[in-house]
Amino acid sequence: MRCVIARFPFDLTKGGVLESMKGVKPEPVTGESVIIGRRHYPAKQVGEVVTRQDRRDFSSGEVMRAMFRLGFTCRAALPEAAAPARVESPLQRASAMLGTPFHG
């Protein structure tokens, strides 16, 4: 399949990608990822290995589109976990309503 990554055309095949990624240890996934075999790889790592380009030269979206078209499973970045809400005790809540800070 012909695709363009970082303004350069590549003829990629699923077998070629599998061969390129064989023996490559996955980096920790913090954003978008591609599942190759049974391993989860960051999209940028896959793009760097497959194209031999610096990962700053292309977006993870370019790699994700190409890998999806080749039949690989792609995962979007997980949303940031919301900070847990601060839980106040009934005494702290009553103290705040009265305008006196409770330190306890």
PEDASUL-V974972 format. One record per pair of residues at least 24 apart in sequence whose C-alpha atoms are under 10 Angstrom apart, sorted by the first residue. I is the first residue (numbers start at 1). J is the second residue. D is the distance in Angstrom with one decimal. If there is no record, write none. Layout:
# PEDASUL-V974972
<<I J D> <I J D>>
This chain:
# PEDASUL-V974972
<<1 66 8.6> <1 69 8.3> <1 70 7.4> <2 66 8.8> <3 62 8.9> <3 63 9.4> <3 65 9.0> <3 66 6.4> <3 67 9.8> <3 69 9.4> <4 58 9.9> <4 62 7.7> <4 63 9.2> <4 65 9.9> <4 66 8.3> <5 47 8.3> <5 51 8.0> <5 53 9.4> <5 57 8.7> <5 58 6.3> <5 59 8.2> <5 60 9.6> <5 61 9.5> <5 62 5.9> <5 63 7.0> <5 65 9.7> <5 66 8.3> <6 47 9.9> <6 51 9.4> <6 53 8.5> <6 54 9.7> <6 55 9.4> <6 56 9.3> <6 57 5.8> <6 58 4.7> <6 59 7.6> <6 62 7.8> <6 63 9.5> <7 57 9.1> <7 58 8.4> <8 51 9.2> <8 53 9.9> <8 58 9.9> <9 51 9.7> <10 50 9.5> <10 51 7.7> <10 66 9.8> <12 50 8.5> <12 51 9.3> <12 66 8.4> <12 67 9.1> <12 70 8.0> <13 66 9.9> <13 67 9.4> <13 69 9.9> <13 70 6.8> <13 71 9.7> <14 67 8.2> <14 69 9.4> <14 70 5.7> <14 71 7.4> <14 72 8.0> <15 70 9.5> <16 50 8.4> <17 46 8.5> <17 47 9.8> <17 49 8.9> <17 50 6.4> <17 51 9.7> <17 67 8.8> <17 70 9.1> <17 72 9.8> <18 50 9.4> <19 50 9.5> <20 46 9.0> <20 49 6.8> <20 50 6.2> <20 51 9.6> <21 45 9.6> <21 46 7.4> <21 49 7.1> <21 50 7.6> <24 49 8.7> <29 77 8.9> <30 77 7.2> <30 78 8.1> <31 60 9.0> <31 75 8.5> <31 76 6.9> <31 77 4.2> <31 78 6.6> <31 79 9.0> <32 60 7.0> <32 61 8.3> <32 63 9.7> <32 64 7.9> <32 74 7.5> <32 75 5.7> <32 76 4.6> <32 77 4.4> <32 78 7.8> <33 60 8.6> <33 63 9.6> <33 64 7.8> <33 73 8.6> <33 74 5.8> <33 75 5.1> <33 76 6.6> <33 77 7.4> <33 78 10.0> <34 63 8.9> <34 64 7.2> <34 67 7.4> <34 68 8.5> <34 72 6.8> <34 73 5.9> <34 74 4.5> <34 75 6.2> <34 76 8.9> <35 67 9.3> <35 72 6.4> <35 73 5.4> <35 74 6.2> <35 75 7.9> <36 67 9.4> <36 71 9.9> <36 72 6.6> <36 73 7.6> <36 74 9.2> <37 72 8.9> <37 73 9.7> <40 73 9.4> <40 74 9.1> <40 75 9.1> <41 74 9.6> <41 75 9.9> <42 74 9.8> <42 75 9.4> <42 77 9.8> <43 67 9.0> <43 74 8.5> <43 75 9.1> <43 76 9.7>>
